Each structure stands twice: as structure tokens, then as C-alpha cells.
């Protein structure tokens, strides 16, 4: 019996364990499926964009499913239109596409277009033939994101130049002005009326206008504005005559302005001016030579900054002597001071001659028999001075800017108003355009910003000396 037990025990062997490597695939497949579901869900939610809420006073037929457009292209849809619980209007939820979410930022303005008849034709005609929609004007590109907005009832006035010079004009009466009305300078459109309304205390009408950057230099602290709106009537023995400059002025109103010859400092954004009911006759005759265009007051390269200079001397007379003085401007070069000859050179047969430039004493140049209108007083090297490689001798009259008193700003001279004269000078068509306080001002080319001359003002009037030294 013991032998049979032993034999049975001897036949028992250890069973090999089964290989369970195939169990890992059972976990991998569910994990991949879960990851795919997450990706699909993320893709679905990311393609939904963002929801923006805009409050409007009136819906103008807007409904769920209406379009949201930007520059004529659909960028989303209206999800819902519901009453504001406070009763203050309608809350409209907009779903923007992912590529349009960045348009929902502070400063963006939203409105519902409606059909309007204007000089340019019928605006918003698509809302007359089709359904209503929401559109917007995006705020500044660097503005933070926002998801709640107050809609506007009237579309903003389009300003093609973007950021311009914004001014506030104050009038006693509205005088037919409307938003979008033109602002003229010499009957050339240079700005637009942004808004017209009562002052907060109801004491006057405030018109906010924008002047294009290319024409902002035309507006100075002593500029005058007047209302150019409507028809002008004149009654006489022959009947009643009426005149107007354009249909646009009659329908929308208009503003015009003028700047006197002795222009003040440039106006800054936010400046306020009175708006006259009509122009004085003298205003229409003013001629101010001010820079216009993309290079106004900012030619290529550095801007010249002349400083005051004074040459003094003693003149002997039969009964004693008298002290005399000549004032003007000089420009610092890298190697000295450049200015008019009569300001830097000692007068003949005079005594006690002194020269001060920028408040510092300098030795005046000795009287010379040399020709020329411009002189240079040597001084220590100064890297802040006008670069010598930005001085050139012009071959013929060209448009230029004149820089004297920095408070007055630059004056512009068009090439058509200049003609070549004797002794390397250009003669101005209006020699009285510059007073004595411009003597020695720096003349810079509009084309490349190079120094090309020095303005001379004396008893004969104003002219430009173009015999500037071009040595390096």
C-alpha cells in the first residue's frame, strides 16, 4: 500500500504557469478609446468658439439663428434673444467662431444695421431684403478680452485714417451738423465730425471731430472754426440769391477752419475751440505755410533744433556811439555752428563786437571779402550736432520745411513758390511770409530730410540761402 502511494505521489508534477502577456492589450484598447473620446470632445468644444453677450435697447427683428458679421463676412450666429430682467432692453447671446473670438475685446462696438438713405446710396439694403444681423467695429488690438458689451443704436462714423487729431468744438446752436459731416480746410476735406450733442450742463452744443494725421499740423492753438452748413442767402434789388458748396453740406452740415499766418503751437488731442456761426471775411484771406502730408513735421532723419543767437556791436556816431544788436537762429553741427553771414561775422568798422549762441559767448568771425550768405563758427566736436553727411547743396528749388522757434513748429514751402535768384538763393513768391524772428532758421528738404539751406530775412524780405557747406 505504501508502494502504491509512493508511486502515485511520484507521478505528480508541477504544472507550468500560463503566459499572461496578452492581458496588457485588454487595457490599452479601452485607454485609446477614452483618449480618442477626449480628443473628439476637445475638438468639438474648441470649434464652438466663445459666447458674447450684448445688450440692445431695440432688437430690430433680430432672432436666434441670425448672423453675426464683421466686414461683410459671417463670423458667428445669434444663439438667443431674451428680455433683460431689469426691463432695460434685450440681452442677445452671440456665438463667435474660434477665429473671431479675438474681436471681442474692450472698445469693440456692436450694433444692428438698418436701412439708411445717404449721399453714398442706400446703406443696409441687405437688411431690407433679408434678415437682420449684428455687426461690430473691433476695439484696439492690444485691448483685453471682454464678453459683455452695451450695443449702440447708431453705427459709428467711419474714420478711414484710424487715429487722428481729435478736437472738441463748442457752439451755441447745432446749425444742421450731423455725425459724419465733413471738416474742410480751403474746401479740401481733412476731417470728419464724430458726434454732435448737448454739453452735460445743456449750456452749449459740443461737436467732436477727427482730423487726419496728414493734416493735423494745420490745426494750431490760434486756429478758428466755423459752421459751413446749409444754404447762404443774399437779398438784393434783383431778388434773392442763394449758394452752397455741395449737396453734402446741405444734408449733413459741414465745418471749416483757417489758421492765421503767425501760426501758434500745434493743437493736441482733446483741445477745445469755439465754433463760430459763420466765417469772418479776414479769415478767408489768411495764408499760413504749414506742412501737410505723411512727412509733416517729420522728415526722414533727425529733426533740426536751432538755438537763439545774437550779434552785438558798438557804432560810432558824431555825438557818441550807440549799441546795436542782430538776433537770429543758428544750428549746431558736429563741428561747429551754422547760420547767416550777418549773424556770425563782425560788421565792418564796428567795435566791441560780441557773439552769443545758445547763451554762450563765441568769437565772431572776422569781416571777410569772401562771397556767400552762410558761415560756420568752429566749435568742439559734438556728436549731438547735425550730421555733416546730412547736408547737401540742392540743384534746383524743391519742397522744404523751415525750422525756427520750436514752439511755432515747422513752416512748409512748396517748390512751386520758389524760384532761383542771384547769389545762390531761392526767392519766395510771398517774401513777407516770414518775419524777422525767422532769420537763420534751418531749411530741410521734404524729400530726404537733408539740410539744404538757411532762411535769410532782412529789409528785402525773406529768401533761402542754399550755399551751405557740404565738406565732410
C-alpha positions as CSV (number, residue, x, y, z in Angstrom):
1,X,0.0,0.0,0.0
2,X,2.8,2.3,0.8
3,X,4.3,1.5,-2.5
4,X,1.2,2.5,-4.4
5,X,1.0,5.8,-2.5
6,X,4.6,6.5,-3.3
7,X,4.1,5.6,-6.9
8,X,1.1,7.9,-7.1
9,X,3.0,10.8,-5.4
10,X,5.8,10.2,-7.8
11,X,3.6,10.7,-10.8
12,X,2.5,14.3,-9.6
13,X,4.5,17.0,-11.3
14,X,4.3,20.9,-11.1
15,X,2.0,22.3,-13.8
16,X,3.6,25.2,-15.8
17,X,2.1,28.7,-15.3
18,X,0.3,30.1,-18.3
19,X,1.8,33.2,-20.1
20,X,-0.4,36.2,-19.4
21,X,1.3,38.8,-21.7
22,X,-1.9,39.1,-23.7
23,X,-3.7,40.8,-20.8
24,X,-2.0,44.2,-21.5
25,X,-3.8,44.7,-24.8
26,X,-7.1,44.4,-22.9
27,X,-6.2,47.7,-21.0
28,X,-4.6,49.5,-24.0
29,X,-7.6,49.4,-26.3
30,X,-10.0,51.0,-23.7
31,X,-7.4,53.6,-22.9
32,X,-7.0,54.5,-26.6
33,X,-10.8,54.7,-26.9
34,X,-11.0,57.0,-23.9
35,X,-8.2,59.2,-25.3
36,X,-10.0,59.4,-28.7
37,X,-13.2,60.4,-27.0
38,X,-11.4,63.2,-25.1
39,X,-9.8,64.5,-28.3
40,X,-13.2,64.5,-30.1
41,X,-14.8,66.3,-27.2
42,X,-12.0,68.9,-27.1
43,X,-12.2,69.4,-30.9
44,X,-16.0,69.8,-30.6
45,X,-15.8,72.4,-27.8
46,X,-12.9,74.3,-29.4
47,X,-14.8,74.6,-32.6
48,X,-17.7,76.1,-30.8
49,X,-15.8,79.4,-30.2
50,X,-17.0,81.7,-27.5
51,X,-20.3,83.2,-26.3
52,X,-20.6,87.0,-26.1
53,X,-23.5,88.9,-24.6
54,X,-24.6,92.3,-26.0
55,X,-27.4,94.4,-24.6
56,X,-29.5,96.3,-27.1
57,X,-32.4,98.7,-26.5
58,X,-34.3,97.5,-29.6
59,X,-34.0,94.2,-31.4
60,X,-35.0,95.4,-34.9
61,X,-36.2,91.9,-35.9
62,X,-33.2,90.0,-34.6
63,X,-33.8,86.4,-33.7
64,X,-32.0,83.2,-32.8
65,X,-30.0,82.0,-35.8
66,X,-29.3,85.5,-37.2
67,X,-25.9,86.2,-38.5
68,X,-23.0,88.0,-36.8
69,X,-20.9,89.7,-39.4
70,X,-17.6,91.6,-39.5
71,X,-16.6,93.5,-42.6
72,X,-19.4,91.7,-44.5
73,X,-18.3,88.2,-43.6
74,X,-20.2,85.9,-41.2
75,X,-18.2,85.2,-38.0
76,X,-20.9,83.7,-35.9
77,X,-24.6,83.4,-35.1
78,X,-27.2,84.7,-32.6
79,X,-27.9,81.9,-30.0
80,X,-30.7,83.6,-28.1
81,X,-32.6,86.9,-27.7
82,X,-34.2,87.4,-24.3
83,X,-35.6,90.3,-22.3
84,X,-33.4,91.9,-19.7
85,X,-34.8,91.1,-16.3
86,X,-34.5,94.8,-15.3
87,X,-36.6,95.8,-18.3
88,X,-33.8,97.9,-19.8
89,X,-33.7,96.2,-23.2
90,X,-32.7,92.9,-24.7
91,X,-29.9,90.5,-24.0
92,X,-28.5,89.0,-27.1
93,X,-26.1,86.0,-26.8
94,X,-23.8,85.6,-29.8
95,X,-21.7,82.5,-30.6
96,X,-18.4,83.6,-32.3
97,X,-16.3,81.3,-34.4
98,X,-12.9,80.4,-32.9
99,X,-11.0,82.6,-35.4
100,X,-13.2,85.6,-34.5
101,X,-13.0,85.4,-30.7
102,X,-10.2,87.9,-30.6
103,X,-12.6,90.6,-31.9
104,X,-14.5,90.5,-28.6
105,X,-12.3,93.0,-26.7
106,X,-12.7,96.2,-24.8
107,X,-13.6,99.1,-27.0
108,X,-15.4,96.9,-29.6
109,X,-18.7,98.4,-30.7
110,X,-21.8,96.3,-31.7
111,X,-24.9,97.4,-33.5
112,X,-27.8,96.1,-35.6
113,X,-27.6,97.7,-39.2
114,X,-30.8,99.2,-40.6
115,X,-31.6,100.7,-44.0
116,X,-30.4,104.3,-44.4
117,X,-30.5,106.7,-47.3
118,X,-27.4,108.9,-47.7
119,X,-25.4,110.6,-50.3
120,X,-23.4,107.4,-51.0
121,X,-26.6,105.5,-51.6
122,X,-28.8,103.2,-49.5
123,X,-26.9,101.6,-46.6
124,X,-28.1,98.4,-45.0
125,X,-30.1,97.4,-48.1
126,X,-29.4,93.7,-47.3
127,X,-31.4,94.1,-44.1
128,X,-34.4,95.4,-46.1
129,X,-34.4,92.4,-48.4
130,X,-33.2,89.8,-45.9
131,X,-33.0,89.2,-42.2
132,X,-31.4,91.4,-39.5
133,X,-27.9,90.7,-38.3
134,X,-25.3,92.0,-35.8
135,X,-22.1,93.6,-36.8
136,X,-19.2,95.2,-35.0
137,X,-16.2,97.5,-35.1
138,X,-13.3,96.0,-33.3
139,X,-11.6,97.8,-30.4
140,X,-7.8,98.4,-30.1
141,X,-5.7,95.4,-31.0
142,X,-3.9,95.5,-27.6
143,X,-7.2,95.8,-25.5
144,X,-8.0,93.0,-23.1
145,X,-10.7,90.5,-23.9
146,X,-14.3,91.1,-22.9
147,X,-17.5,89.0,-23.1
148,X,-20.2,91.6,-22.1
149,X,-21.0,94.8,-24.2
150,X,-23.5,97.6,-24.5
151,X,-24.8,97.8,-28.0
152,X,-25.1,101.1,-29.8
153,X,-28.2,102.2,-31.8
154,X,-26.4,104.2,-34.4
155,X,-23.4,102.9,-36.4
156,X,-20.1,104.7,-35.6
157,X,-18.8,107.2,-38.1
158,X,-16.2,105.6,-40.3
159,X,-12.8,107.2,-40.0
160,X,-10.5,106.0,-42.8
161,X,-7.3,107.2,-41.2
162,X,-7.7,105.5,-37.9
163,X,-6.2,107.5,-35.0
164,X,-6.3,111.2,-35.9
165,X,-6.3,114.5,-34.1
166,X,-9.5,114.6,-32.0
167,X,-10.9,118.0,-31.1
168,X,-13.9,119.4,-29.3
169,X,-15.8,122.3,-30.8
170,X,-18.3,124.3,-28.8
171,X,-21.2,126.2,-30.5
172,X,-24.3,128.0,-29.4
173,X,-26.5,126.2,-31.9
174,X,-26.3,122.8,-33.8
175,X,-26.7,124.5,-37.1
176,X,-27.5,121.4,-39.1
177,X,-24.4,119.4,-38.1
178,X,-24.7,115.7,-38.0
179,X,-22.2,112.9,-37.3
180,X,-20.2,112.1,-40.5
181,X,-20.3,115.7,-41.7
182,X,-17.0,116.8,-43.4
183,X,-14.4,119.2,-42.0
184,X,-12.8,121.4,-44.6
185,X,-9.5,123.4,-44.9
186,X,-9.6,125.5,-48.1
187,X,-12.5,123.4,-49.3
188,X,-10.4,120.2,-49.1
189,X,-11.8,117.5,-46.8
190,X,-9.3,116.9,-44.0
191,X,-11.6,115.6,-41.2
192,X,-14.9,114.3,-40.1
193,X,-17.5,115.0,-37.4
194,X,-17.7,112.1,-35.0
195,X,-20.5,113.2,-32.8
196,X,-22.8,116.1,-32.0
197,X,-24.7,116.6,-28.8
198,X,-25.5,118.8,-25.8
199,X,-22.9,119.6,-23.2
200,X,-23.5,117.8,-19.8
201,X,-24.9,121.1,-18.4
202,X,-27.0,121.9,-21.5
203,X,-25.3,125.2,-22.0
204,X,-23.9,124.6,-25.5
205,X,-23.5,122.1,-28.4
206,X,-20.3,120.0,-28.4
207,X,-19.1,118.6,-31.7
208,X,-16.3,116.1,-31.6
209,X,-14.2,116.0,-34.8
210,X,-11.2,114.0,-36.0
211,X,-8.6,115.5,-38.3
212,X,-6.5,113.1,-40.4
213,X,-2.8,112.7,-39.3
214,X,-1.6,114.0,-42.7
215,X,-3.4,117.3,-42.0
216,X,-3.1,117.6,-38.2
217,X,-0.3,120.1,-38.5
218,X,-2.8,122.6,-40.0
219,X,-4.5,123.0,-36.6
220,X,-2.8,125.4,-34.3
221,X,-3.7,126.9,-30.9
222,X,-4.9,130.1,-32.7
223,X,-6.9,128.2,-35.4
224,X,-10.5,129.3,-35.9
225,X,-13.5,127.1,-36.8
226,X,-16.9,128.0,-38.2
227,X,-20.1,126.3,-39.3
228,X,-20.3,125.9,-43.1
229,X,-23.7,124.2,-43.1
230,X,-26.7,124.8,-45.3
231,X,-27.6,127.5,-47.8
232,X,-26.3,131.0,-47.9
233,X,-28.9,133.7,-48.9
234,X,-28.4,137.2,-50.1
235,X,-31.3,139.5,-50.8
236,X,-31.0,142.5,-53.2
237,X,-33.0,144.6,-55.6
238,X,-32.7,141.8,-58.2
239,X,-34.2,139.2,-55.9
240,X,-32.8,136.6,-53.6
241,X,-29.7,134.7,-54.4
242,X,-28.6,131.6,-52.6
243,X,-25.5,129.5,-52.8
244,X,-24.0,126.3,-51.4
245,X,-20.7,124.5,-52.0
246,X,-22.1,120.9,-52.1
247,X,-25.3,118.9,-51.6
248,X,-23.5,117.1,-48.8
249,X,-23.1,120.3,-46.8
250,X,-26.9,120.9,-47.2
251,X,-27.8,117.4,-46.0
252,X,-25.2,116.7,-43.3
253,X,-23.7,120.1,-42.5
254,X,-20.0,120.9,-42.6
255,X,-17.3,122.6,-40.6
256,X,-14.4,124.7,-42.0
257,X,-11.3,126.2,-40.3
258,X,-8.4,128.5,-41.0
259,X,-5.1,129.3,-39.4
260,X,-3.5,132.8,-39.3
261,X,-0.1,133.4,-40.9
262,X,1.5,133.7,-37.5
263,X,0.5,130.2,-36.6
264,X,0.7,129.1,-32.9
265,X,1.8,125.8,-31.5
266,X,0.3,122.6,-32.8
267,X,-3.0,121.6,-31.2
268,X,-3.1,118.5,-29.1
269,X,-5.8,115.8,-29.0
270,X,-8.6,116.9,-26.7
271,X,-8.1,120.6,-27.3
272,X,-11.3,122.8,-27.3
273,X,-12.2,125.5,-29.8
274,X,-15.2,127.8,-30.2
275,X,-17.3,127.1,-33.3
276,X,-18.4,130.3,-34.9
277,X,-21.8,130.5,-36.7
278,X,-20.0,131.9,-39.8
279,X,-16.6,133.0,-41.0
280,X,-15.2,136.5,-40.7
281,X,-14.1,137.9,-44.1
282,X,-10.5,138.2,-42.9
283,X,-10.3,134.5,-42.1
284,X,-10.8,133.6,-45.7
285,X,-7.7,135.7,-46.7
286,X,-5.3,134.1,-44.2
287,X,-2.3,132.2,-45.7
288,X,-0.3,130.0,-43.3
289,X,2.5,127.9,-44.7
290,X,2.1,124.8,-42.7
291,X,3.3,121.2,-43.5
292,X,0.9,118.7,-44.8
293,X,1.2,115.1,-45.8
294,X,2.8,112.0,-44.3
295,X,6.1,113.8,-43.7
296,X,4.6,116.8,-42.0
297,X,6.9,118.0,-39.3
298,X,8.8,114.7,-39.5
299,X,11.2,114.4,-42.5
300,X,13.5,111.5,-42.8
301,X,16.3,111.5,-40.3
302,X,16.8,113.9,-37.3
303,X,14.8,117.0,-36.7
304,X,16.8,120.3,-36.7
305,X,16.7,122.2,-33.4
306,X,18.1,125.7,-33.9
307,X,19.0,127.9,-30.9
308,X,18.9,131.6,-30.4
309,X,22.0,133.7,-31.4
310,X,22.7,137.4,-31.0
311,X,25.5,139.6,-32.5
312,X,26.1,142.9,-30.8
313,X,28.4,145.8,-31.6
314,X,29.0,149.5,-30.9
315,X,28.6,152.0,-33.7
316,X,30.4,155.4,-33.6
317,X,28.4,158.5,-34.3
318,X,29.1,162.2,-34.4
319,X,27.8,162.6,-30.9
320,X,29.0,159.5,-29.1
321,X,28.1,155.9,-30.0
322,X,25.2,153.5,-30.0
323,X,24.8,149.8,-29.2
324,X,23.1,147.7,-31.9
325,X,22.1,144.1,-32.0
326,X,21.0,141.5,-34.5
327,X,19.1,138.4,-33.5
328,X,18.6,135.1,-35.3
329,X,19.0,131.3,-35.2
330,X,22.0,129.0,-35.5
331,X,22.1,125.2,-35.9
332,X,24.7,123.1,-34.1
333,X,26.7,121.0,-36.5
334,X,29.0,118.1,-35.5
335,X,32.0,120.5,-35.8
336,X,30.5,124.0,-35.2
337,X,27.6,126.4,-35.6
338,X,26.0,127.3,-39.0
339,X,24.0,130.4,-39.6
340,X,23.6,133.6,-41.7
341,X,26.7,135.5,-42.5
342,X,25.5,138.8,-41.0
343,X,24.8,137.0,-37.7
344,X,28.2,135.3,-37.3
345,X,30.6,137.8,-38.9
346,X,31.8,141.0,-37.4
347,X,30.4,144.1,-39.1
348,X,32.9,146.3,-40.9
349,X,34.3,149.3,-38.8
350,X,32.4,148.4,-35.7
351,X,33.8,148.0,-32.2
352,X,33.1,145.9,-29.1
353,X,31.6,143.1,-31.3
354,X,30.1,140.2,-29.3
355,X,28.5,136.9,-30.3
356,X,26.3,134.7,-28.1
357,X,24.9,131.4,-29.3
358,X,22.6,129.5,-27.1
359,X,23.5,131.7,-24.2
360,X,27.3,131.0,-24.6
361,X,29.9,133.5,-25.8
362,X,31.7,132.8,-29.0
363,X,34.4,134.6,-31.0
364,X,32.7,136.2,-34.1
365,X,34.3,135.6,-37.5
366,X,36.4,138.4,-38.9
367,X,34.9,140.5,-41.7
368,X,35.8,138.9,-45.0
369,X,35.7,139.8,-48.6
370,X,34.6,136.3,-49.5
371,X,31.2,135.8,-51.1
372,X,28.4,133.7,-49.7
373,X,25.5,134.0,-47.4
374,X,26.2,131.3,-44.9
375,X,29.1,130.9,-42.4
376,X,30.2,128.3,-39.8
377,X,31.8,129.2,-36.5
378,X,34.1,126.4,-35.4
379,X,33.5,124.6,-32.1
380,X,34.5,121.4,-30.4
381,X,33.2,118.2,-31.8
382,X,29.7,117.3,-30.6
383,X,28.1,114.0,-31.6
384,X,24.6,115.5,-30.9
385,X,25.1,118.1,-33.6
386,X,23.6,117.9,-37.1
387,X,25.4,115.2,-39.0
388,X,27.7,116.5,-41.8
389,X,26.6,113.7,-44.1
390,X,23.1,115.1,-44.0
391,X,24.0,118.4,-45.6
392,X,23.7,118.8,-49.4
393,X,23.6,121.5,-52.0
394,X,20.3,121.4,-53.9
395,X,20.4,121.8,-57.7
396,X,17.0,123.4,-58.1
397,X,14.1,124.6,-55.9
398,X,12.4,121.8,-54.1
399,X,9.7,121.5,-51.4
400,X,11.1,122.1,-48.0
401,X,10.4,122.6,-44.3
402,X,11.7,125.6,-42.3
403,X,12.6,125.1,-38.6
404,X,13.0,128.1,-36.3
405,X,11.3,128.5,-33.0
406,X,10.4,125.0,-31.7
407,X,7.1,126.4,-30.2
408,X,5.9,127.7,-33.6
409,X,6.8,124.4,-35.3
410,X,7.8,123.9,-38.9
411,X,6.7,126.0,-41.8
412,X,6.2,124.4,-45.2
413,X,7.2,125.9,-48.6
414,X,6.1,124.2,-51.8
415,X,8.6,124.1,-54.7
416,X,6.2,125.9,-56.9
417,X,6.5,129.0,-54.7
418,X,10.3,129.2,-55.1
419,X,12.5,130.4,-57.9
420,X,16.2,130.6,-58.3
421,X,17.8,134.0,-57.6
422,X,21.2,135.6,-57.6
423,X,24.0,134.7,-55.2
424,X,22.9,131.1,-54.5
425,X,19.5,132.0,-53.1
426,X,15.9,131.0,-53.7
427,X,13.3,133.7,-53.8
428,X,9.9,133.2,-52.2
429,X,6.8,134.1,-54.1
430,X,5.5,135.8,-50.9
431,X,8.6,137.4,-49.5
432,X,6.6,138.7,-46.5
433,X,5.6,135.2,-45.3
434,X,8.3,135.1,-42.7
435,X,9.1,137.8,-40.1
436,X,12.4,138.9,-38.6
437,X,12.1,136.3,-35.9
438,X,12.8,133.6,-38.6
439,X,16.2,134.9,-39.6
440,X,18.7,132.0,-39.6
441,X,16.1,129.2,-39.5
442,X,17.2,125.8,-40.8
443,X,15.7,124.7,-44.2
444,X,15.3,121.0,-44.6
445,X,14.3,119.1,-47.8
446,X,10.9,117.3,-47.7
447,X,12.2,114.5,-49.9
448,X,15.1,113.2,-47.7
449,X,15.3,115.4,-44.6
450,X,18.8,116.8,-45.6
451,X,19.8,120.3,-44.6
452,X,19.8,122.3,-47.8
453,X,19.7,126.0,-46.8
454,X,19.4,128.8,-44.3
455,X,16.5,131.2,-44.3
456,X,17.5,134.9,-44.6
457,X,15.1,137.7,-43.5
458,X,16.1,141.3,-43.9
459,X,14.7,144.6,-45.3
460,X,14.4,143.0,-48.7
461,X,12.1,140.2,-47.3
462,X,12.7,136.5,-47.0
463,X,14.8,134.2,-49.2
464,X,16.7,130.9,-48.8
465,X,20.5,130.7,-49.0
466,X,21.4,127.4,-50.5
467,X,25.2,127.8,-50.4
468,X,25.6,125.6,-47.3
469,X,29.0,123.9,-46.8
470,X,29.0,120.3,-47.9
471,X,32.5,119.4,-46.8
472,X,32.9,116.3,-44.6
